Amino acid sequence: MYVDWITWSIWLIGFIILVVWIYMPLKEFKRLLALRKEQRLK
């Protein structure tokens, strides 16, 4: 079976970018929630 390495590498890079694009805002959102919770306790 012939594997088109260029196409698969582009798909893989796109998938990695998608995962990072979803993960980073979630991490930031969790940090903001923790900060807001900490400020509410003061």
URKA-V760071 format. One record per pair of residues at least 24 apart in sequence whose C-alpha atoms are under 7 Angstrom apart, sorted by the first residue. I is the first residue (numbers start at 1). J is the second residue. D is the distance in whole Angstrom. If there is no record, write none. Layout:
# URKA-V760071
i:I j:J d:D
i:I j:J d:D
This chain:
# URKA-V760071
none
